Structure formats: structure tokens, C-alpha cells
Amino acid sequence: MPTYKFPRPSVMVDIALVAFDEGVLKTLLIRRARPPFKGMWATPGGYIEMGETLLASAERELKEEAGLWALRLEMFGVFGDPGRDPRGRSVAVGYWTAVKMDKVKPRAGDDAGEVGWFDLLNPPPLAFDHNLILKTLHEHLKLKLHWFSNALKFLPRTFTLDQACGLYETVYRRKIGAAEFSRQIESKYLLVPSRGAKPRTPAPARFSLSETAAKRAEQTRAACVNL
């Protein structure tokens, strides 16, 4: 096996789970149970193993530290500032996925003492460079939401236009006119009224994608994954 005289950094993965809940963009964090930064919050993650792909490492770390698996992870950034890790030179590859909070049940494991959901846009002080990682992910989400099909990952199967508009207002951190938002979305996607039971009291209309639009959304989503 060849050897090299040049120093080499450690390679790590960090994983961000993102949910939109009650008008807040949330991310799952773990409280570190070991040094460095013992007791501080951080994104799940850790060192890759020599026989693993980067994706396999991310899936393993998420399962070990948060008890979650079978999630579709997507790479969104690489972080390698020399001072990011007091243990030595390291490079971290960031992965993320959108989840519905009522569909996942995280539990702490390995070197995670606790897990919790926090505001992605206003997190607590974080270990390592994880504040930078979340800021980078926020910018990435702004790009992803140029395609409404990606917004569907955060919304219920049936949703109100106010819910969809609220997601965009939260991610872009600005007020978006509901009427203009509705015109843009309905002109590009075939939204159809949900076939749920009629409420006894007036309620906002709920929508889902038509079968044709759903197929188009899935094709668009698949194309975006590899960007």
C-alpha cells in the first residue's frame, strides 16, 4: 500500500434534517456527550470509515446518533476551514433531507446525549462550524424552492395555499403577497381541491397535486437531486 509524506485531513460527514412545523423551519440537533464541545448542540455526524462511501457514512452516523434510517439524503456542501475542529485538520461533507416531524421519532445514541428540534434560522450556539453549515443549508434551500416540487417535501399531502406561502416566506425571510403567490403556483401546477369530508365550519381550501402534476413534480425532484 503506497504511503505519502504529505499530511492528510480527516474526512467527516454532517447531516441536517429539516422540517417545517407550525410556521417554523426546524432542524434536528444532538447534544454532544463527549469532548470536544461536550454539552453543546451539534448536527449529527462523525468520521467516515475506510470502507464506506460518503453517503453510507452519513446514513450510519444518522442511525447511530439519532436512531433514524431509510431517509433519502442529499449532499449540499463541503466545509474545510483549517480551524473548524480542535482535534486536528478535518473536512466535512454536509448532507440534508426534508422530513415531516410527525413521521420521524429520533432518539439519542452513540455520543449523542440528547436530541431536539430547533429553529434552523435561529439555532443555539453550536459546536465546530455547525452554525456555518446551517447558514449554508439555508442558502441551499432558497435555491431548491425555486422548484415547487421541492416545497412539497415540507408540506402535508393536502395543504392550504397559506401553508405553502408560509413556507416560502419563512425560507426567504420576507413577506410574499398571498394573491401573487397563488397565481404563480396555480399557473404552473395543477392543484386540485382535496376530497376530504366537508367541514362543518368554514375552513381554508385544501389542495393536492393532480396525478399529472404529481408525476411532473417527481420528475423535477429527481432531476434536482443530482444538481
Phi, psi and omega in degrees: 000128183292150176241157183231141182278348183275141178294147182233140179281159170284152178246134183230169171232144173230139188235132177242122171264133185235134178225153175248111188224122178053043177079009182238135174276114187245153176227149181273128178238157174245148172266121185292132181261356182226157172294159352283165180063034178302133179090350179269157177277151182203163171285150175300147178162181180170191183286146173283156173262154192298329182264010185257151164282166178299316180296318178298323177297315180297318179296319179295314181297321179295321179291317182293317188267335183235359177069026183238143178207179181061035176251145182275104183266146181229134178288140179226351181182164177232137188230120187215028176302138186304328184263016187291336185226118181293348180280345181145178184295129180213155174235130181245138176255125184267134174237155177211164169203153175269139179224163169260125187300329180281356181256350181238145180233080182291149175216143184288143177204174179056238181264020175261121180275341185195153174234152179195156177265135182224159176296117181297328183273351179214064184282167172289171173304133186244156178288161176053224177252033188288338170297319177296320179300316181290324176296319178295320178296321178302315178296324178296319180296326177301319178290318182299324184281004168297337175254118182298334178301328177287330177296330181298337178295335183263344188260156174298167180301320169245141189212160173268157176295331175297321177297315180295316179297322179298323176299313181294320179296324180291314183292317183272352175055045176203158179285133177240129180299126183299321182295315179295319178300315180298317180298317182294317183289313184290338178280341184252334183233145182273085178279134179236147179300140177293148182264031178288172179297145181290126181292152179286333178241154181303139180215157178302142177298140178249146186230160167219170178280142172296164181301319179297313181291327179297318177296319179295321179296318180295319177297319179294318179298315180298323179292327183285332185303323186266009179291000000 
